[in-house]
């Protein structure tokens, strides 16, 4: 979750240093030979370094498996009526939804830079 340690901590309420652990776990799971897919939550209340954070995330995923980003989808966070009132009182959460749009655009741009159109049109299970 997240595209850097700060966004990871924001999304999970875990310690920022735990961000690195999720990559270690992913590597171990993939080493088992399992067919693994992922999602990434790209919300953050911080709008500095979003594009670089997403690029770094993509680098880390590709260090584990060069095509793994093709098996990951951004999980878009939507505001539903039950939480709408809480978000209105929480500026960081509200701001995070705007940052999410920038981060998803950066994710899409990184995919286009790193993968051929042929690979991008594959079904997620074929990547």
N, CA, C and O atoms as a Tinker XYZ file with bonds, in Angstrom:
   508  protein
     1  N      0.840000   -1.178000    0.000000    73     2
     2  CA     0.000000    0.000000    0.000000    64     1     3
     3  C      0.879000    1.233000    0.000000    63     2     4     5
     4  O      1.911000    1.276000    0.669000    81     3
     5  N      0.464000    2.221000   -0.747000    73     3     6
     6  CA     1.217000    3.460000   -0.802000    64     5     7
     7  C      2.308000    3.439000   -1.851000    63     6     8     9
     8  O      2.678000    2.383000   -2.363000    81     7
     9  N      2.822000    4.630000   -2.166000    73     7    10
    10  CA     3.893000    4.747000   -3.149000    64     9    11
    11  C      5.205000    5.199000   -2.518000    63    10    12    13
    12  O      6.211000    5.351000   -3.210000    81    11
    13  N      5.194000    5.410000   -1.226000    73    11    14
    14  CA     6.404000    5.694000   -0.460000    64    13    15
    15  C      6.082000    5.429000    1.011000    63    14    16    17
    16  O      4.954000    5.076000    1.354000    81    15
    17  N      7.078000    5.603000    1.869000    73    15    18
    18  CA     6.881000    5.277000    3.286000    64    17    19
    19  C      5.804000    6.149000    3.933000    63    18    20    21
    20  O      5.040000    5.670000    4.771000    81    19
    21  N      5.740000    7.432000    3.546000    73    19    22
    22  CA     4.714000    8.317000    4.136000    64    21    23
    23  C      3.311000    7.905000    3.715000    63    22    24    25
    24  O      2.403000    7.851000    4.546000    81    23
    25  N      3.127000    7.614000    2.430000    73    23    26
    26  CA     1.786000    7.229000    1.985000    64    25    27
    27  C      1.410000    5.855000    2.529000    63    26    28    29
    28  O      0.238000    5.592000    2.799000    81    27
    29  N      2.404000    4.976000    2.691000    73    27    30
    30  CA     2.158000    3.676000    3.307000    64    29    31
    31  C      1.633000    3.867000    4.735000    63    30    32    33
    32  O      0.632000    3.263000    5.120000    81    31
    33  N      2.308000    4.701000    5.505000    73    31    34
    34  CA     1.888000    4.949000    6.883000    64    33    35
    35  C      0.498000    5.572000    6.925000    63    34    36    37
    36  O     -0.312000    5.225000    7.784000    81    35
    37  N      0.223000    6.478000    6.013000    73    35    38
    38  CA    -1.092000    7.113000    5.946000    64    37    39
    39  C     -2.184000    6.087000    5.643000    63    38    40    41
    40  O     -3.246000    6.104000    6.266000    81    39
    41  N     -1.925000    5.207000    4.697000    73    39    42
    42  CA    -2.929000    4.226000    4.261000    64    41    43
    43  C     -3.140000    3.091000    5.256000    63    42    44    45
    44  O     -4.250000    2.575000    5.387000    81    43
    45  N     -2.089000    2.708000    5.949000    73    43    46
    46  CA    -2.173000    1.530000    6.812000    64    45    47
    47  C     -2.189000    1.861000    8.299000    63    46    48    49
    48  O     -2.596000    1.041000    9.122000    81    47
    49  N     -1.746000    3.058000    8.635000    73    47    50
    50  CA    -1.533000    3.473000   10.034000    64    49    51
    51  C     -0.434000    2.646000   10.698000    63    50    52    53
    52  O     -0.339000    2.586000   11.924000    81    51
    53  N      0.382000    2.018000    9.878000    73    51    54
    54  CA     1.550000    1.282000   10.363000    64    53    55
    55  C      2.756000    2.229000   10.340000    63    54    56    57
    56  O      2.675000    3.340000    9.815000    81    55
    57  N      3.844000    1.787000   10.900000    73    55    58
    58  CA     5.062000    2.590000   10.924000    64    57    59
    59  C      5.622000    2.741000    9.515000    63    58    60    61
    60  O      5.603000    1.785000    8.739000    81    59
    61  N      6.121000    3.927000    9.175000    73    59    62
    62  CA     6.670000    4.135000    7.828000    64    61    63
    63  C      7.768000    3.144000    7.460000    63    62    64    65
    64  O      7.885000    2.764000    6.295000    81    63
    65  N      8.568000    2.722000    8.426000    73    63    66
    66  CA     9.652000    1.788000    8.121000    64    65    67
    67  C      9.139000    0.415000    7.702000    63    66    68    69
    68  O      9.902000   -0.395000    7.174000    81    67
    69  N      7.862000    0.146000    7.931000    73    67    70
    70  CA     7.277000   -1.124000    7.499000    64    69    71
    71  C      7.011000   -1.163000    5.989000    63    70    72    73
    72  O      6.696000   -2.218000    5.438000    81    71
    73  N      7.136000   -0.026000    5.334000    73    71    74
    74  CA     6.925000    0.038000    3.885000    64    73    75
    75  C      7.819000   -0.975000    3.163000    63    74    76    77
    76  O      7.362000   -1.689000    2.271000    81    75
    77  N      9.079000   -1.030000    3.549000    73    75    78
    78  CA    10.028000   -1.934000    2.897000    64    77    79
    79  C      9.654000   -3.402000    3.092000    63    78    80    81
    80  O      9.915000   -4.232000    2.221000    81    79
    81  N      9.063000   -3.712000    4.198000    73    79    82
    82  CA     8.713000   -5.104000    4.520000    64    81    83
    83  C      7.774000   -5.706000    3.487000    63    82    84    85
    84  O      7.898000   -6.885000    3.156000    81    83
    85  N      6.830000   -4.911000    2.968000    73    83    86
    86  CA     5.872000   -5.471000    2.015000    64    85    87
    87  C      6.564000   -5.954000    0.742000    63    86    88    89
    88  O      6.074000   -6.882000    0.097000    81    87
    89  N      7.674000   -5.359000    0.371000    73    87    90
    90  CA     8.415000   -5.811000   -0.805000    64    89    91
    91  C      9.142000   -7.127000   -0.518000    63    90    92    93
    92  O      9.232000   -8.001000   -1.379000    81    91
    93  N      9.653000   -7.250000    0.693000    73    91    94
    94  CA    10.290000   -8.509000    1.091000    64    93    95
    95  C      9.276000   -9.648000    1.073000    63    94    96    97
    96  O      9.572000  -10.741000    0.591000    81    95
    97  N      8.092000   -9.392000    1.593000    73    95    98
    98  CA     7.040000  -10.417000    1.619000    64    97    99
    99  C      6.631000  -10.775000    0.194000    63    98   100   101
   100  O      6.480000  -11.953000   -0.129000    81    99
   101  N      6.452000   -9.774000   -0.655000    73    99   102
   102  CA     6.078000  -10.038000   -2.044000    64   101   103
   103  C      7.133000  -10.896000   -2.727000    63   102   104   105
   104  O      6.797000  -11.852000   -3.425000    81   103
   105  N      8.383000  -10.569000   -2.536000    73   103   106
   106  CA     9.451000  -11.359000   -3.162000    64   105   107
   107  C      9.387000  -12.814000   -2.695000    63   106   108   109
   108  O      9.526000  -13.729000   -3.507000    81   107
   109  N      9.181000  -13.032000   -1.425000    73   107   110
   110  CA     9.119000  -14.391000   -0.885000    64   109   111
   111  C      7.927000  -15.154000   -1.452000    63   110   112   113
   112  O      8.042000  -16.338000   -1.770000    81   111
   113  N      6.796000  -14.490000   -1.580000    73   111   114
   114  CA     5.604000  -15.148000   -2.127000    64   113   115
   115  C      5.828000  -15.499000   -3.596000    63   114   116   117
   116  O      5.502000  -16.606000   -4.025000    81   115
   117  N      6.376000  -14.575000   -4.360000    73   115   118
   118  CA     6.639000  -14.855000   -5.772000    64   117   119
   119  C      7.679000  -15.960000   -5.939000    63   118   120   121
   120  O      7.598000  -16.748000   -6.881000    81   119
   121  N      8.649000  -16.025000   -5.037000    73   119   122
   122  CA     9.655000  -17.086000   -5.093000    64   121   123
   123  C      9.043000  -18.473000   -4.899000    63   122   124   125
   124  O      9.650000  -19.476000   -5.275000    81   123
   125  N      7.863000  -18.534000   -4.323000    73   123   126
   126  CA     7.167000  -19.816000   -4.163000    64   125   127
   127  C      6.574000  -20.307000   -5.479000    63   126   128   129
   128  O      6.126000  -21.450000   -5.574000    81   127
   129  N      6.571000  -19.444000   -6.496000    73   127   130
   130  CA     6.018000  -19.820000   -7.792000    64   129   131
   131  C      4.522000  -19.645000   -7.891000    63   130   132   133
   132  O      3.892000  -20.169000   -8.810000    81   131
   133  N      3.945000  -18.912000   -6.954000    73   131   134
   134  CA     2.496000  -18.678000   -6.978000    64   133   135
   135  C      2.133000  -17.636000   -8.022000    63   134   136   137
   136  O      2.937000  -16.762000   -8.345000    81   135
   137  N      0.938000  -17.731000   -8.538000    73   135   138
   138  CA     0.394000  -16.764000   -9.486000    64   137   139
   139  C     -0.193000  -15.621000   -8.663000    63   138   140   141
   140  O     -1.297000  -15.742000   -8.132000    81   139
   141  N      0.529000  -14.526000   -8.556000    73   139   142
   142  CA     0.183000  -13.458000   -7.620000    64   141   143
   143  C     -0.191000  -12.181000   -8.366000    63   142   144   145
   144  O      0.491000  -11.763000   -9.301000    81   143
   145  N     -1.272000  -11.585000   -7.938000    73   143   146
   146  CA    -1.737000  -10.300000   -8.458000    64   145   147
   147  C     -1.776000   -9.329000   -7.289000    63   146   148   149
   148  O     -1.795000   -9.741000   -6.129000    81   147
   149  N     -1.786000   -8.056000   -7.595000    73   147   150
   150  CA    -1.801000   -7.086000   -6.513000    64   149   151
   151  C     -2.640000   -5.876000   -6.837000    63   150   152   153
   152  O     -3.074000   -5.651000   -7.966000    81   151
   153  N     -2.844000   -5.113000   -5.792000    73   151   154
   154  CA    -3.450000   -3.800000   -5.956000    64   153   155
   155  C     -2.604000   -2.829000   -5.158000    63   154   156   157
   156  O     -1.906000   -3.221000   -4.223000    81   155
   157  N     -2.667000   -1.589000   -5.521000    73   155   158
   158  CA    -1.921000   -0.569000   -4.805000    64   157   159
   159  C     -2.862000    0.585000   -4.489000    63   158   160   161
   160  O     -3.626000    1.041000   -5.340000    81   159
   161  N     -2.789000    1.041000   -3.256000    73   159   162
   162  CA    -3.554000    2.196000   -2.814000    64   161   163
   163  C     -2.634000    3.404000   -2.950000    63   162   164   165
   164  O     -1.581000    3.458000   -2.315000    81   163
   165  N     -3.020000    4.361000   -3.766000    73   163   166
   166  CA    -2.153000    5.489000   -4.093000    64   165   167
   167  C     -2.612000    6.802000   -3.461000    63   166   168   169
   168  O     -2.393000    7.874000   -4.026000    81   167
   169  N     -3.234000    6.722000   -2.318000    73   167   170
   170  CA    -3.655000    7.951000   -1.635000    64   169   171
   171  C     -2.546000    8.442000   -0.712000    63   170   172   173
   172  O     -1.768000    7.655000   -0.173000    81   171
   173  N     -2.493000    9.753000   -0.544000    73   171   174
   174  CA    -1.537000   10.383000    0.356000    64   173   175
   175  C     -1.984000   11.820000    0.588000    63   174   176   177
   176  O     -2.498000   12.457000   -0.332000    81   175
   177  N     -1.801000   12.338000    1.782000    73   175   178
   178  CA    -2.114000   13.746000    2.002000    64   177   179
   179  C     -0.993000   14.667000    1.513000    63   178   180   181
   180  O     -1.153000   15.888000    1.508000    81   179
   181  N      0.128000   14.094000    1.107000    73   179   182
   182  CA     1.290000   14.870000    0.662000    64   181   183
   183  C      1.346000   14.881000   -0.861000    63   182   184   185
   184  O      1.342000   13.826000   -1.497000    81   183
   185  N      1.398000   16.067000   -1.438000    73   183   186
   186  CA     1.400000   16.144000   -2.893000    64   185   187
   187  C      2.782000   16.433000   -3.478000    63   186   188   189
   188  O      2.911000   16.680000   -4.677000    81   187
   189  N      3.803000   16.404000   -2.640000    73   187   190
   190  CA     5.160000   16.580000   -3.159000    64   189   191
   191  C      5.734000   15.208000   -3.529000    63   190   192   193
   192  O      5.500000   14.223000   -2.828000    81   191
   193  N      6.454000   15.151000   -4.587000    73   191   194
   194  CA     7.172000   13.930000   -5.004000    64   193   195
   195  C      6.248000   12.766000   -5.377000    63   194   196   197
   196  O      6.659000   11.610000   -5.277000    81   195
   197  N      5.034000   13.037000   -5.798000    73   195   198
   198  CA     4.116000   11.952000   -6.159000    64   197   199
   199  C      4.643000   11.183000   -7.365000    63   198   200   201
   200  O      4.747000    9.957000   -7.322000    81   199
   201  N      4.973000   11.887000   -8.428000    73   199   202
   202  CA     5.443000   11.208000   -9.641000    64   201   203
   203  C      6.712000   10.406000   -9.365000    63   202   204   205
   204  O      6.855000    9.284000   -9.850000    81   203
   205  N      7.629000   10.973000   -8.591000    73   203   206
   206  CA     8.858000   10.256000   -8.266000    64   205   207
   207  C      8.569000    9.064000   -7.367000    63   206   208   209
   208  O      9.172000    8.003000   -7.532000    81   207
   209  N      7.660000    9.226000   -6.423000    73   207   210
   210  CA     7.290000    8.116000   -5.549000    64   209   211
   211  C      6.698000    6.953000   -6.324000    63   210   212   213
   212  O      7.016000    5.796000   -6.051000    81   211
   213  N      5.840000    7.253000   -7.288000    73   211   214
   214  CA     5.245000    6.198000   -8.112000    64   213   215
   215  C      6.318000    5.538000   -8.982000    63   214   216   217
   216  O      6.321000    4.317000   -9.145000    81   215
   217  N      7.212000    6.329000   -9.530000    73   215   218
   218  CA     8.301000    5.762000  -10.340000    64   217   219
   219  C      9.186000    4.856000   -9.481000    63   218   220   221
   220  O      9.591000    3.781000   -9.925000    81   219
   221  N      9.481000    5.283000   -8.270000    73   219   222
   222  CA    10.294000    4.455000   -7.368000    64   221   223
   223  C      9.569000    3.156000   -7.007000    63   222   224   225
   224  O     10.182000    2.090000   -6.949000    81   223
   225  N      8.266000    3.254000   -6.767000    73   223   226
   226  CA     7.465000    2.059000   -6.486000    64   225   227
   227  C      7.548000    1.088000   -7.661000    63   226   228   229
   228  O      7.750000   -0.111000   -7.474000    81   227
   229  N      7.393000    1.608000   -8.844000    73   227   230
   230  CA     7.463000    0.769000  -10.038000    64   229   231
   231  C      8.850000    0.128000  -10.160000    63   230   232   233
   232  O      8.957000   -1.041000  -10.531000    81   231
   233  N      9.907000    0.880000   -9.853000    73   231   234
   234  CA    11.269000    0.322000   -9.865000    64   233   235
   235  C     11.384000   -0.844000   -8.896000    63   234   236   237
   236  O     11.970000   -1.878000   -9.218000    81   235
   237  N     10.826000   -0.671000   -7.716000    73   235   238
   238  CA    10.925000   -1.726000   -6.698000    64   237   239
   239  C     10.154000   -2.972000   -7.119000    63   238   240   241
   240  O     10.611000   -4.094000   -6.905000    81   239
   241  N      8.990000   -2.770000   -7.716000    73   239   242
   242  CA     8.220000   -3.919000   -8.187000    64   241   243
   243  C      8.956000   -4.638000   -9.302000    63   242   244   245
   244  O      8.986000   -5.868000   -9.339000    81   243
   245  N      9.552000   -3.876000  -10.213000    73   243   246
   246  CA    10.268000   -4.496000  -11.324000    64   245   247
   247  C     11.569000   -5.157000  -10.870000    63   246   248   249
   248  O     12.046000   -6.080000  -11.531000    81   247
   249  N     12.144000   -4.712000   -9.776000    73   247   250
   250  CA    13.332000   -5.381000   -9.235000    64   249   251
   251  C     12.973000   -6.773000   -8.735000    63   250   252   253
   252  O     13.818000   -7.669000   -8.721000    81   251
   253  N     11.733000   -6.954000   -8.329000    73   251   254
   254  CA    11.263000   -8.261000   -7.873000    64   253   255
   255  C     10.891000   -9.131000   -9.066000    63   254   256   257
   256  O     11.247000  -10.308000   -9.122000    81   255
   257  N     10.172000   -8.543000  -10.019000    73   255   258
   258  CA     9.792000   -9.231000  -11.255000    64   257   259
   259  C      9.583000   -8.156000  -12.316000    63   258   260   261
   260  O      8.756000   -7.265000  -12.122000    81   259
   261  N     10.306000   -8.213000  -13.425000    73   259   262
   262  CA    10.246000   -7.153000  -14.432000    64   261   263
   263  C      8.838000   -6.831000  -14.938000    63   262   264   265
   264  O      8.555000   -5.687000  -15.292000    81   263
   265  N      7.956000   -7.834000  -14.976000    73   263   266
   266  CA     6.605000   -7.597000  -15.481000    64   265   267
   267  C      5.551000   -7.482000  -14.384000    63   266   268   269
   268  O      4.363000   -7.352000  -14.678000    81   267
   269  N      5.973000   -7.528000  -13.128000    73   267   270
   270  CA     4.975000   -7.526000  -12.054000    64   269   271
   271  C      4.056000   -6.302000  -12.060000    63   270   272   273
   272  O      2.880000   -6.450000  -11.727000    81   271
   273  N      4.524000   -5.106000  -12.419000    73   271   274
   274  CA     3.581000   -3.977000  -12.443000    64   273   275
   275  C      2.365000   -4.211000  -13.356000    63   274   276   277
   276  O      1.317000   -3.592000  -13.172000    81   275
   277  N      2.515000   -5.098000  -14.327000    73   275   278
   278  CA     1.376000   -5.419000  -15.198000    64   277   279
   279  C      0.339000   -6.273000  -14.479000    63   278   280   281
   280  O     -0.768000   -6.460000  -14.984000    81   279
   281  N      0.685000   -6.785000  -13.323000    73   279   282
   282  CA    -0.221000   -7.627000  -12.533000    64   281   283
   283  C     -0.748000   -6.882000  -11.314000    63   282   284   285
   284  O     -1.304000   -7.484000  -10.395000    81   283
   285  N     -0.569000   -5.576000  -11.318000    73   283   286
   286  CA    -1.006000   -4.727000  -10.208000    64   285   287
   287  C     -1.951000   -3.668000  -10.750000    63   286   288   289
   288  O     -1.712000   -3.083000  -11.806000    81   287
   289  N     -3.018000   -3.435000  -10.018000    73   287   290
   290  CA    -3.945000   -2.370000  -10.409000    64   289   291
   291  C     -4.067000   -1.364000   -9.268000    63   290   292   293
   292  O     -4.062000   -1.742000   -8.096000    81   291
   293  N     -4.174000   -0.098000   -9.611000    73   291   294
   294  CA    -4.451000    0.894000   -8.576000    64   293   295
   295  C     -5.885000    0.703000   -8.060000    63   294   296   297
   296  O     -6.831000    0.607000   -8.842000    81   295
   297  N     -6.023000    0.651000   -6.761000    73   295   298
   298  CA    -7.332000    0.530000   -6.132000    64   297   299
   299  C     -7.823000    1.937000   -5.844000    63   298   300   301
   300  O     -7.357000    2.592000   -4.911000    81   299
   301  N     -8.765000    2.395000   -6.651000    73   299   302
   302  CA    -9.291000    3.751000   -6.493000    64   301   303
   303  C    -10.216000    3.799000   -5.274000    63   302   304   305
   304  O    -11.140000    2.996000   -5.142000    81   303
   305  N     -9.947000    4.747000   -4.399000    73   303   306
   306  CA   -10.751000    4.924000   -3.199000    64   305   307
   307  C    -11.927000    5.835000   -3.544000    63   306   308   309
   308  O    -11.744000    6.928000   -4.079000    81   307
   309  N    -13.123000    5.373000   -3.234000    73   307   310
   310  CA   -14.331000    6.154000   -3.485000    64   309   311
   311  C    -14.958000    6.549000   -2.155000    63   310   312   313
   312  O    -14.870000    5.818000   -1.168000    81   311
   313  N    -15.583000    7.702000   -2.147000    73   311   314
   314  CA   -16.275000    8.161000   -0.952000    64   313   315
   315  C    -17.731000    7.724000   -1.049000    63   314   316   317
   316  O    -18.444000    8.075000   -1.989000    81   315
   317  N    -18.150000    6.953000   -0.057000    73   315   318
   318  CA   -19.531000    6.511000    0.024000    64   317   319
   319  C    -20.225000    7.278000    1.135000    63   318   320   321
   320  O    -19.575000    7.793000    2.045000    81   319
   321  N    -21.516000    7.351000    1.061000    73   319   322
   322  CA   -22.309000    8.142000    1.992000    64   321   323
   323  C    -21.944000    7.917000    3.459000    63   322   324   325
   324  O    -21.826000    8.900000    4.191000    81   323
   325  N    -21.758000    6.686000    3.929000    73   323   326
   326  CA   -21.452000    6.505000    5.354000    64   325   327
   327  C    -20.175000    7.207000    5.822000    63   326   328   329
   328  O    -20.086000    7.599000    6.985000    81   327
   329  N    -19.190000    7.374000    4.942000    73   327   330
   330  CA   -17.940000    8.006000    5.368000    64   329   331
   331  C    -17.820000    9.460000    4.932000    63   330   332   333
   332  O    -16.876000   10.144000    5.327000    81   331
   333  N    -18.733000    9.926000    4.150000    73   331   334
   334  CA   -18.646000   11.274000    3.602000    64   333   335
   335  C    -18.542000   12.339000    4.688000    63   334   336   337
   336  O    -17.747000   13.270000    4.559000    81   335
   337  N    -19.327000   12.221000    5.752000    73   335   338
   338  CA   -19.282000   13.218000    6.814000    64   337   339
   339  C    -17.946000   13.194000    7.550000    63   338   340   341
   340  O    -17.442000   14.248000    7.939000    81   339
   341  N    -17.367000   12.013000    7.748000    73   339   342
   342  CA   -16.064000   11.938000    8.410000    64   341   343
   343  C    -14.978000   12.578000    7.565000    63   342   344   345
   344  O    -14.098000   13.255000    8.097000    81   343
   345  N    -15.027000   12.375000    6.252000    73   343   346
   346  CA   -14.015000   12.957000    5.368000    64   345   347
   347  C    -14.089000   14.469000    5.361000    63   346   348   349
   348  O    -13.065000   15.147000    5.276000    81   347
   349  N    -15.287000   14.995000    5.447000    73   347   350
   350  CA   -15.447000   16.445000    5.436000    64   349   351
   351  C    -14.750000   17.078000    6.633000    63   350   352   353
   352  O    -14.350000   18.241000    6.573000    81   351
   353  N    -14.603000   16.332000    7.708000    73   351   354
   354  CA   -13.936000   16.851000    8.903000    64   353   355
   355  C    -12.453000   16.513000    8.921000    63   354   356   357
   356  O    -11.741000   16.934000    9.833000    81   355
   357  N    -11.981000   15.778000    7.957000    73   355   358
   358  CA   -10.588000   15.333000    7.933000    64   357   359
   359  C     -9.923000   15.852000    6.658000    63   358   360   361
   360  O    -10.047000   15.252000    5.591000    81   359
   361  N     -9.216000   16.977000    6.788000    73   359   362
   362  CA    -8.594000   17.604000    5.620000    64   361   363
   363  C     -7.572000   16.697000    4.943000    63   362   364   365
   364  O     -7.464000   16.700000    3.716000    81   363
   365  N     -6.825000   15.924000    5.721000    73   363   366
   366  CA    -5.809000   15.043000    5.131000    64   365   367
   367  C     -6.455000   13.981000    4.261000    63   366   368   369
   368  O     -5.977000   13.712000    3.159000    81   367
   369  N     -7.527000   13.378000    4.734000    73   367   370
   370  CA    -8.214000   12.345000    3.940000    64   369   371
   371  C     -8.810000   12.953000    2.674000    63   370   372   373
   372  O     -8.740000   12.359000    1.598000    81   371
   373  N     -9.385000   14.120000    2.811000    73   371   374
   374  CA    -9.969000   14.772000    1.640000    64   373   375
   375  C     -8.884000   15.113000    0.610000    63   374   376   377
   376  O     -9.063000   14.888000   -0.587000    81   375
   377  N     -7.775000   15.652000    1.082000    73   375   378
   378  CA    -6.661000   16.000000    0.204000    64   377   379
   379  C     -6.080000   14.746000   -0.453000    63   378   380   381
   380  O     -5.634000   14.788000   -1.600000    81   379
   381  N     -6.089000   13.633000    0.281000    73   379   382
   382  CA    -5.516000   12.388000   -0.248000    64   381   383
   383  C     -6.234000   11.903000   -1.497000    63   382   384   385
   384  O     -5.629000   11.255000   -2.351000    81   383
   385  N     -7.511000   12.212000   -1.606000    73   383   386
   386  CA    -8.266000   11.786000   -2.785000    64   385   387
   387  C     -7.849000   12.567000   -4.027000    63   386   388   389
   388  O     -7.873000   12.031000   -5.135000    81   387
   389  N     -7.472000   13.819000   -3.848000    73   387   390
   390  CA    -6.958000   14.606000   -4.975000    64   389   391
   391  C     -5.563000   14.107000   -5.369000    63   390   392   393
   392  O     -5.248000   14.004000   -6.555000    81   391
   393  N     -4.740000   13.802000   -4.378000    73   391   394
   394  CA    -3.401000   13.270000   -4.648000    64   393   395
   395  C     -3.518000   11.925000   -5.357000    63   394   396   397
   396  O     -2.713000   11.605000   -6.231000    81   395
   397  N     -4.516000   11.144000   -4.980000    73   395   398
   398  CA    -4.723000    9.842000   -5.616000    64   397   399
   399  C     -4.874000    9.983000   -7.129000    63   398   400   401
   400  O     -4.329000    9.173000   -7.879000    81   399
   401  N     -5.593000   10.983000   -7.578000    73   399   402
   402  CA    -5.776000   11.180000   -9.025000    64   401   403
   403  C     -4.432000   11.433000   -9.705000    63   402   404   405
   404  O     -4.165000   10.890000  -10.778000    81   403
   405  N     -3.592000   12.252000   -9.085000    73   403   406
   406  CA    -2.262000   12.525000   -9.634000    64   405   407
   407  C     -1.413000   11.251000   -9.647000    63   406   408   409
   408  O     -0.694000   10.984000  -10.609000    81   407
   409  N     -1.504000   10.480000   -8.581000    73   407   410
   410  CA    -0.707000    9.258000   -8.482000    64   409   411
   411  C     -1.160000    8.209000   -9.491000    63   410   412   413
   412  O     -0.324000    7.516000  -10.071000    81   411
   413  N     -2.457000    8.079000   -9.709000    73   411   414
   414  CA    -2.951000    7.122000  -10.709000    64   413   415
   415  C     -2.502000    7.537000  -12.104000    63   414   416   417
   416  O     -2.141000    6.690000  -12.921000    81   415
   417  N     -2.522000    8.835000  -12.377000    73   415   418
   418  CA    -2.033000    9.324000  -13.669000    64   417   419
   419  C     -0.539000    9.009000  -13.814000    63   418   420   421
   420  O     -0.086000    8.633000  -14.896000    81   419
   421  N      0.221000    9.162000  -12.733000    73   419   422
   422  CA     1.655000    8.843000  -12.767000    64   421   423
   423  C      1.866000    7.346000  -12.970000    63   422   424   425
   424  O      2.775000    6.944000  -13.695000    81   423
   425  N      1.036000    6.516000  -12.337000    73   423   426
   426  CA     1.112000    5.059000  -12.502000    64   425   427
   427  C      0.895000    4.694000  -13.977000    63   426   428   429
   428  O      1.660000    3.920000  -14.552000    81   427
   429  N     -0.137000    5.251000  -14.569000    73   427   430
   430  CA    -0.467000    4.976000  -15.967000    64   429   431
   431  C      0.664000    5.433000  -16.889000    63   430   432   433
   432  O      1.023000    4.733000  -17.835000    81   431
   433  N      1.219000    6.606000  -16.607000    73   431   434
   434  CA     2.327000    7.118000  -17.419000    64   433   435
   435  C      3.549000    6.209000  -17.304000    63   434   436   437
   436  O      4.225000    5.948000  -18.299000    81   435
   437  N      3.831000    5.732000  -16.105000    73   435   438
   438  CA     4.967000    4.831000  -15.916000    64   437   439
   439  C      4.767000    3.521000  -16.676000    63   438   440   441
   440  O      5.705000    3.004000  -17.283000    81   439
   441  N      3.560000    2.990000  -16.644000    73   439   442
   442  CA     3.289000    1.769000  -17.411000    64   441   443
   443  C      3.578000    1.999000  -18.888000    63   442   444   445
   444  O      4.209000    1.167000  -19.540000    81   443
   445  N      3.117000    3.126000  -19.413000    73   443   446
   446  CA     3.319000    3.433000  -20.836000    64   445   447
   447  C      4.792000    3.596000  -21.179000    63   446   448   449
   448  O      5.218000    3.231000  -22.274000    81   447
   449  N      5.570000    4.140000  -20.256000    73   447   450
   450  CA     7.005000    4.329000  -20.495000    64   449   451
   451  C      7.773000    3.014000  -20.444000    63   450   452   453
   452  O      8.751000    2.828000  -21.167000    81   451
   453  N      7.324000    2.109000  -19.589000    73   451   454
   454  CA     8.109000    0.910000  -19.301000    64   453   455
   455  C      7.718000   -0.315000  -20.126000    63   454   456   457
   456  O      8.506000   -1.249000  -20.270000    81   455
   457  N      6.508000   -0.307000  -20.663000    73   455   458
   458  CA     6.021000   -1.511000  -21.343000    64   457   459
   459  C      5.518000   -1.181000  -22.740000    63   458   460   461
   460  O      4.996000   -0.095000  -22.994000    81   459
   461  N      5.687000   -2.139000  -23.634000    73   459   462
   462  CA     5.229000   -1.970000  -25.010000    64   461   463
   463  C      3.703000   -2.001000  -25.059000    63   462   464   465
   464  O      3.063000   -2.547000  -24.161000    81   463
   465  N      3.126000   -1.420000  -26.097000    73   463   466
   466  CA     1.667000   -1.486000  -26.240000    64   465   467
   467  C      1.146000   -2.922000  -26.248000    63   466   468   469
   468  O      0.059000   -3.191000  -25.735000    81   467
   469  N      1.914000   -3.842000  -26.826000    73   467   470
   470  CA     1.489000   -5.250000  -26.844000    64   469   471
   471  C      1.353000   -5.803000  -25.429000    63   470   472   473
   472  O      0.377000   -6.486000  -25.118000    81   471
   473  N      2.317000   -5.515000  -24.583000    73   471   474
   474  CA     2.242000   -5.994000  -23.201000    64   473   475
   475  C      1.108000   -5.312000  -22.434000    63   474   476   477
   476  O      0.442000   -5.939000  -21.611000    81   475
   477  N      0.899000   -4.040000  -22.708000    73   475   478
   478  CA    -0.143000   -3.289000  -21.994000    64   477   479
   479  C     -1.543000   -3.768000  -22.339000    63   478   480   481
   480  O     -2.472000   -3.558000  -21.559000    81   479
   481  N     -1.713000   -4.407000  -23.490000    73   479   482
   482  CA    -3.042000   -4.870000  -23.866000    64   481   483
   483  C     -3.333000   -6.290000  -23.378000    63   482   484   485
   484  O     -4.450000   -6.785000  -23.531000    81   483
   485  N     -2.332000   -6.940000  -22.792000    73   483   486
   486  CA    -2.568000   -8.289000  -22.263000    64   485   487
   487  C     -3.559000   -8.258000  -21.104000    63   486   488   489
   488  O     -3.663000   -7.266000  -20.382000    81   487
   489  N     -4.277000   -9.351000  -20.942000    73   487   490
   490  CA    -5.093000   -9.516000  -19.741000    64   489   491
   491  C     -4.143000   -9.635000  -18.559000    63   490   492   493
   492  O     -3.024000  -10.126000  -18.707000    81   491
   493  N     -4.577000   -9.195000  -17.402000    73   491   494
   494  CA    -3.727000   -9.210000  -16.212000    64   493   495
   495  C     -3.191000  -10.615000  -15.922000    63   494   496   497
   496  O     -2.062000  -10.765000  -15.456000    81   495
   497  N     -3.982000  -11.621000  -16.190000    73   495   498
   498  CA    -3.551000  -12.993000  -15.912000    64   497   499
   499  C     -2.515000  -13.507000  -16.924000    63   498   500   501
   500  O     -1.889000  -14.541000  -16.689000    81   499
   501  N     -2.333000  -12.804000  -18.030000    73   499   502
   502  CA    -1.393000  -13.218000  -19.056000    64   501   503
   503  C     -0.085000  -12.424000  -19.019000    63   502   504   505
   504  O      0.838000  -12.696000  -19.788000    81   503
   505  N     -0.018000  -11.451000  -18.126000    73   503   506
   506  CA     1.171000  -10.574000  -18.068000    64   505   507
   507  C      2.329000  -11.262000  -17.373000    63   506   508
   508  O      3.402000  -10.676000  -17.236000    81   507
